């Protein structure tokens, strides 16, 4: 598809950035593992940390989809739709984990970056898979927007998780025990 050829550099940059950020997140979490350790770390991590890796992985997958030599837009649209549906199903699991953990009470910003914006991103993939084949140029910009949105969601959430663990644990350590 000639329409996708102009997007190769964009997806090489965005996909490799997401891949590098996955590795960086693992390094940072390894370095602060002794600070984060505790009985609640796994429960909160699966609700708030793991989705960050999934969003970065989704960007890498989307970059791979966009760089593949597809015969036509229908094949790409099927891949977008499958990826979007998988993302929406995973989002339901994340919401369940957010609501079922009792260690951290999500604030507006958490709902925005862990629920609403991922819903927009994965929902956009599904919508453009179904309705976007007639307007290829507009659709490709929308899918590029989804890649950037997922990348920035991941960056925000990774930063938020690390700062929460570092400052929350530092505060707990400096507070005298009763």
C-alpha positions in Angstrom: 0.0 0.0 0.0 1.6 3.2 -1.1 -0.3 5.3 1.5 1.6 3.5 4.3 5.0 4.1 2.8 5.1 7.7 3.9 4.5 6.6 7.5 7.5 4.3 7.7 9.9 6.8 9.5 7.1 7.9 11.9 6.5 4.3 13.0 10.2 3.4 13.2 10.7 6.3 15.6 7.5 5.8 17.6 7.9 2.0 17.8 11.5 2.1 18.8 10.8 4.8 21.4 8.1 2.6 23.0 10.4 -0.4 22.9 13.2 1.6 24.6 10.7 2.9 27.2 9.7 -0.6 28.1 13.3 -1.5 28.8 13.8 1.7 30.8 10.7 1.0 32.9 12.1 -2.4 33.8 15.5 -0.9 34.7 13.8 1.8 36.9 11.5 -0.7 38.6 14.5 -2.9 39.3 16.5 -0.1 40.8 13.6 0.9 43.2 12.5 -2.6 43.9 13.7 -2.4 47.5 11.7 0.8 48.0 8.5 -0.6 46.4 8.7 -4.0 48.1 5.7 -4.9 50.3 2.6 -6.9 50.4 0.6 -4.3 48.5 3.1 -3.8 45.7 1.9 -6.7 43.5 -1.8 -5.7 43.8 -1.1 -2.0 43.0 1.5 -2.9 40.4 -0.9 -5.1 38.4 -3.5 -2.4 38.5 -1.3 0.6 37.6 2.2 -0.6 36.5 1.5 -3.5 34.2 -0.9 -1.5 31.9 1.9 0.9 31.2 4.0 -1.9 29.7 1.0 -3.1 27.7 0.4 0.4 26.3 4.1 0.7 25.3 3.8 -2.8 23.8 0.7 -1.8 21.9 2.7 1.1 20.3 5.4 -1.4 19.2 2.7 -3.7 17.8 1.0 -0.9 16.0 4.3 0.2 14.5 4.8 -3.4 13.3 1.3 -3.5 11.8 1.8 -0.2 10.1 5.3 -1.1 8.7 4.2 -4.5 7.3 3.8 -4.9 3.5 0.0 -5.2 3.4 -1.8 -5.9 0.1 -4.6 -3.4 0.9 -6.3 -1.3 3.6 -8.8 -4.1 4.5 -6.0 -6.3 5.9 -4.6 -3.4 7.9 -8.1 -2.5 9.2 -8.7 -6.1 10.4 -5.4 -5.9 12.4 -6.5 -2.5 13.8 -9.8 -3.9 14.8 -8.3 -6.9 16.5 -5.8 -4.8 18.3 -8.5 -2.3 19.4 -10.8 -5.1 20.7 -7.9 -6.7 22.6 -7.1 -3.3 24.1 -10.7 -2.7 25.2 -10.9 -6.2 26.8 -7.6 -5.5 28.6 -9.0 -2.1 29.7 -11.9 -3.8 31.3 -9.5 -6.1 33.2 -7.5 -3.0 34.3 -10.6 -1.2 35.5 -11.6 -4.3 37.5 -8.1 -4.4 39.1 -8.2 -0.7 39.9 -11.6 -1.1 41.6 -10.7 -4.3 43.4 -7.4 -3.2 45.0 -7.8 -1.3 48.3 -4.3 0.1 48.8 -4.5 3.2 46.6 -7.6 5.2 45.9 -7.4 6.5 42.3 -7.8 10.3 41.7 -9.1 12.0 38.6 -5.8 12.0 36.9 -5.6 8.2 37.4 -9.0 7.7 35.9 -8.0 9.9 33.0 -4.7 8.2 32.1 -5.6 4.6 33.1 -9.2 4.5 31.9 -10.5 7.3 29.7 -7.6 8.0 27.4 -6.9 4.3 26.8 -10.6 3.9 26.0 -10.3 6.7 23.4 -7.2 5.1 21.9 -8.4 1.5 21.7 -11.9 2.6 20.7 -10.5 4.8 17.9 -8.7 1.7 16.5 -12.0 -0.2 16.4 -13.9 2.7 14.9 -11.4 3.4 12.2 -11.1 -0.3 11.5 -14.8 -0.4 10.7 -15.5 3.1 9.2 -12.1 4.5 8.1 -11.3 2.5 5.0 -13.0 5.1 2.7 -10.9 8.0 4.0 -7.4 6.4 4.0 -5.4 9.6 4.6 -7.5 10.8 7.5 -7.6 7.3 8.9 -3.8 7.0 8.8 -3.4 10.3 10.7 -6.0 9.1 13.3 -4.1 5.8 13.8 -0.8 7.8 14.1 -2.6 9.9 16.7 -3.5 6.7 18.6 0.2 5.6 18.6 1.2 8.9 20.0 -1.6 8.9 22.6 -0.6 5.4 23.8 3.0 6.5 23.9 2.2 9.6 26.0 -0.2 7.6 28.3 2.7 5.2 28.9 5.2 7.9 29.6 2.8 9.7 32.0 1.9 6.5 33.8 5.5 5.3 34.2 6.5 8.6 35.6 3.5 8.8 37.9 4.2 5.2 39.2 7.8 5.8 39.9 7.3 9.2 41.6 4.4 7.7 43.7 6.5 4.8 44.9 9.6 6.9 45.7 7.9 9.7 47.5 5.2 7.6 49.1 7.7 5.2 50.5 10.1 8.0 51.5 7.3 9.6 53.4 6.4 6.3 55.1 10.0 5.8 56.2 10.4 9.3 57.6 7.2 9.1 59.6 7.9 7.7 63.1 6.0 4.6 63.9 3.5 4.8 66.7 
